[in-house]
Amino acid sequence: MSTDQTTKAEMTISSDDTSIATGHSKLQFAALMLGAMSQSVVFSAFASALPQIARDLGNRGELVAQMTMALAALGVVFGALASGSILERVGTRRTLLASLLIYGLGGSGGLFLRDPVFLLASRFAVGFVSACMVTTCVWGIAAEYEGIQRARALGVSYALAAIAALSVNVLGGYLAHRGGWSLAFLPYPVFGLVGFLLALAGVRQVRPERDRAGETRQPYLRRLLPFYSLALLLFAVMFMEATQFAFLLEEDGIRNPATRSLIIGTITTVATLISFCYARLRQRLGPFGTLTLGLSCMTVALAALGWRADPAIAILGAALMGIHGGLVSPYLYHAVTEQTDVFSRSHAIGLLTAFSFLGGFLNPLIVAPMRNTIGLHNVFLAVAVIMAALTAGAAVKLLRNRDFARCAVNLPSR
């Protein structure tokens, strides 16, 4: 057998060993979409009802309402740190099925729990298992697809996540308006049940650890640490949407939760469209150009909302935040899958999720004292200044990279 034939055979064997396919390609693809969708539902189902929760939970109700988001984010952090090891020991199919079961049961806690401790504990559990689902599904996407197909799969994954977020956000606002905020938690058990059935039919049992016989994991932490730090900052800013936007709208006179859900839903509507276009935009703008576009949109959104949040400005700001989310989320996960090997990828993906949602957890803890000191509108303006500086730095680096590429093309040949 020739060297080329041997290499092709080895590649085929490796692909078969790590493939999670069950033979039902459409069910498999649908199951791989569950990770990002589950995480978007965690933070969107009752986002528009946060002011209602704050009013119903007593003197410290506003803090408890914001901590329902923060504790879910903290659960994501711990779940992400553990998810690589869990995936290796439990395997793809069992991890996904167990996570969906806990997701549905834990998420339903908001339907009947009123004690803040138990309510926040259920939110932590939902965040934990959603992180396990993200690691499992992104690892599966990376195992099944390469190159532009991987970019498209990740783009579709976050587009469907945005659709799920929009659907449950609008539904949650309607349910909260009609029957109280507890009904906004109904999407969690429904998602858990439907997802469980999809995963049961669409995912084969694979243990990444077993595919590592004789292989050594490439070091990645030190190399990717600046990237992880960037993800922490970007998600801390991105959580302005989930933990602060509804309160800003209420301050500016938009008090109907159904109306707020429609405005907040603009974020996910735009993010859906942009995520579907992620692979094409990445091809045209390059990875760093795509990131720079997302950062600039968030900068303008925060500045506009900090200036004034009447309905027209609120919708514009929500649309720009949607562009940011639709580009930055798939960019971060795509970059990690491209910079790690198959044997270290599950841990690297989990660590990215941990850093990202550590930023989400820190958002209300940082914003609360700032809000008490300078007011929520000025908080949005202050964060806009930070994002403007980050955007300027990204633009400078992008221009330098292009100048370098142009010079390299024009170098005289020897």
N, C-alpha and C positions, 0 to 999 in steps of 0.2 A: 504494500500500500504506500502511495506517495505521501510526502510530508503534508501537502495541502489536504489530501483526503483524510489523513489522520486528524488534522486540526479540525476539519469540518465534523468528523465523527465525534471528537471530544466535545465540541460545542453543542452538538445535538444531545449527547448524553447529559451534559451539564444542564441544558435547558429542560430536559425531561425530568431530571432529578429535582429541580427547584420549581417546576410548574405546579400551580395549584388547580389547574383545569380539571373539571370533572367530565368533560365532553359536551357540556351544554354551554356554548360560548356566550350566548346572550345572558343567561342566568349568572355565569361567572362574572361578566362585565358589570352587571347590575350589583352583584354582591361586593365587588371591589369599590363601588361608589359609596358604600354604606359608611365608611370611616369618616370622610369629610362631611357627609350629610349629618351624621350623628352629632358631630361637634358643632355644626351650625345650629342645629335644633336646641342644643344645650343652652345657648345664649340668646335665643330669639323667641322662644315659644311664649314667654310672658314678659318680654322686655317693655312693651307698651303699658303693662299693668303695674310696673314698679311703684309709681306714686300711690296707687290703690293699696298695695301691700304695705307701703310705709305708713299710711293712715291707719290701717287695721291692726298693726302690730305694736301699738303703744308709743311711749315717749322716745324710745330708741328705734322706732320702726324704720326711719329712713336709712340708718346704718345697716340694720338687718336686711332691708330690701336690697341695698347695694352689695352686701356680703353674700346674698344668694348667688350673685354673679362671681364674686371674688372667690368664694369657697369652691365653686365649680371649677374655676380657673386653677386654684391650688390643687384640687383633685386631679386635674389634667397634668399638672407639673409632676406630682408623685406617680401618677399612672404612667406618664411618659418615661420617667426614669426607670421604672420597673418593667415597662412593656417589652423591651428587647429581650430580657431574660425570660419573661413569661412566654413570649412567642417561641423562643428556642426550646423551652421545656415542655410547654403544653401543645404547641403546634398551631397552625393557621386555623383549621376548622374549629377545634375545640375552644381556642381563644375567642374567636368571633362569636360562636354560639353562646358561650358563657357570658361574654360581655353584653350581648344583646338582651339576654335574660335579666341580668342585673340592671341594665339600663332601663328596661320597661318597668321593673318593680320599684327601683329607686326613684325614677322620674315621677311615678304616680304618687309619691309621698306628698307632693304639694296639693293633692286633691283633698287630703284630710288632716295633715299635720299642721298644728298651730304653735306648738312649742318651738321657739327659735333654734334651740340646740338640735332637736331631731330634724327640723326642716333643713338646717345648714348641713347636717351630717348626710342627709339624703342627696343634697346637691354635690357634696364632695364625692360620694360614691358614683354618681352619674358622670362627673368629670373624669374620674379615675378610669372607668371602663371605656369612655369615649376615646381617651388617649390610646388605650390598648387596641381599639378598633382602627384608629388612624394608622398606627405603626403596622398593624397586620395588613391593611389594605394598600398602603403606599409601598410596603415591601412586596406585596403581590403584584402591583402594577409594574414596579421596577423589574420583577422577575419575568413578567409576561411580555413586556414591551421594551423597545430600545429606540434611541434617537428621537425623531420627530413624532413617532407613534407614542412614545412615552410622554412627550410634551402635550400631545393632543389628549391622551387619556387623563393626565393630571388636570388639564384645562377643563375637560368635560366634568371631571370629578368635582371641581370647585364651582363650576356652573350649576351642576345639579344640587350642590350644597346650598348655593344661593337661592335656587328655586325652592328648596325645602325650607330655608329660613324665611323666605317671603311668604310661603303658604302658611306656615305655623304662626308667623308674626301677625298676619291679617286675621287668621282664625282665632288666635289667642286674644287679640284685641276685641274681636266680636264677642267671643265667649265671656271675656271679663266684663264687657259692657252689659251683656244680657243676664249673666248669672253669677257675677262675682269673680274675683281674681283666681280662685282655686280651680275653676274650670279651664283656665289657660294651661294647666299642666296635663290636660287630657292627651295631647299629641305624643307624650313620652311612651305610655304603654302601647299605643297604636303603632308607633314606629318600631318599638321593640318586637312586637309580634310579627309584623310584616317582614322586618329585617331578618328575624330568626328563620322564617320559612325560606327566604331567598338564600341565606347562607347555608342552610341545610341542603339545598339542591345545587348550589353553585360553587362551593369551595371544597377542594380536596385537602386532606390532612398532610401537611408538610412541616418538618421541623428544620429550620435553618441550621441549627447546631449540628445536626447529623450530616449535613452536606459539607461540613467543614473538615472532614477527615484529612489529615496530612497538610492542611493549609494553615497559614498564619495570618491573623487579622492585621491589615495595614493600620498604622497609627493615624488618627484623624483629629483627636481632640485639640491638640495645640495648633494644628493648621487651621481648623475651623472655628477656633474660639472667637476671633474678631467677628466672624460671620454670625455666630450664635449671639454675641452681644448686640449686634445690629438687630437681630430678630427680636430680642427682648425689648429694645427701645421701640421698634415699629409696632409691636403688639400692645405695648403700654399705651401708645397713641391710638391704635385702632380701637381699643376698648373704650375710648371716648364715645363711640357709637352705642355700645351696649349698656354702659353704666351711667352716662351723663346726658346723652342726647334727649332722652325722654323728660328729664328734669328741666333742661333748658327750654324745651317746647312748652312745658307747663308754666314756667316763669313768664313766658311771652304770650300767655293767654290761650294756648291750645290745650284745653283740659279734657277733652273727650278722648278716652283711650282708643276708640275705634279710629278717630281722625289721626291721632299720633301714630297708630300702627300703619296707616296708609303712607304717611310721610316717611317713617322709618323703613317701610317696605320699599321705598324708592332706592335705598342703598342696595338691597338684594336684587332688585330688578335690573339695575345697571350692572352690578357685579356679575349677574348671570350672563348677560350679553358679552361683557368684556372677557369673562373666563372662557367662553366658547371661542373667542378670537385670540386667546393667549398664545397658542403655538404660532399663528400667522404673524402676530405682532413681534414675537421673539425672533422670528426669522428676519423680519424687516428692520427692527431696531437694534437687535442684539440683546443679550441678557442684561447688560448694564443700562442700555437705553430704555428698556422696558421698565426697569426699576426706577430710573429717573423720572419717567412719565408718571408713574404711580405716586412717587413722593411729591411731585409738584401739584398734583390734583388734591392731595390731602392738605397741603399747605394752604391753598386757596379756599378749600372748604372750611377749615377751622377759622381762618381769618373772616370769612363772610358770616359764619354763624356767630362768632364773637362780636361782630359789629352789630348785627340785628338778626333775629330769627323769626321774622314774620313768615307766613306760609310760603310765599314765593322764594325768599332767601333760603328757607328751610329745605325746600324741595331741591333747589340748586345745590346746596351744600351736601344733601344726602346723595345726589347723583354723583358729585365729585368724589365723595367717600366711597361710593360703589366702584368707581374706576380704580381707586387705590386698592381696595380689597380684592377686586377681580384680577389684578396684576400681581400684587405683592405676595399673596398666599401661595399660588402655584409656583411663583418664582422661587420662593424660599425652599420649598420641598423639592422642586426640580433640581435646584443647585446642589442640594445635599446628595440626591441620588446620582448625580453626574460626577461628584467628587469623592465618592466612596465605592469600595468594592462590595460584591454580593455578600461577603462573609462578615463585614462590619456594618452593613447598611442598616440593619434593624436597630442597632444601638444608636447609630448616628441620627436616624430619623426620630427615635424616641427623645434623644437629647435636644434636638431642634424644637420639638413640641414642648419639652420642659422649659427651655429658655423662653419660648414665645409666650406661654401661658403664665410663667412667672411674671412677665410684664403685665399681663392681664390682671393677675392677682394684685399687683402693686398699684394699679391705676386708682381705685377708690381710696386706698390708704394715702396716696400722695395728693390726690385732688381734694379730699375732704378738708384738710387744713388750709389749703390754698383758697378753696371756695369760701371758707369762713372769713378769710382775711381780705381777699380782693374781689369776691363775687364770681359766679359761674361764667359770665360772659368774658370777664378778663382772664379767667383760666383758659378758655378757648383761644383767646388772643395770644397768651403766653406760650401755649403749646404750638401755635402757628409759627411763632418766631423760631422755636427750636426746629420745627420741620423745615422752615425756610433755610436755616443754616445747613441742615443735612442735605437738602435739595441742591443748594449751591455747591457743596462739596462733591456731591455725586455728579453734577453737571461738569465741574472742572475735571474730574477724573475721566468722565466720558470723552470730553474733548481731547484730553491728553492721549487716551487710548487710540482715538481716531487719528490724531496727528502722528502717533507712532506707527500705526498701520499704514498710513499714507506714505510716510518716509520709507518704511520697509519695502513697499511696492516699488518706489522710485530709486532704490539703491542700485548703483551701477553693478553690473555683473562682471566678474573677473574673467 
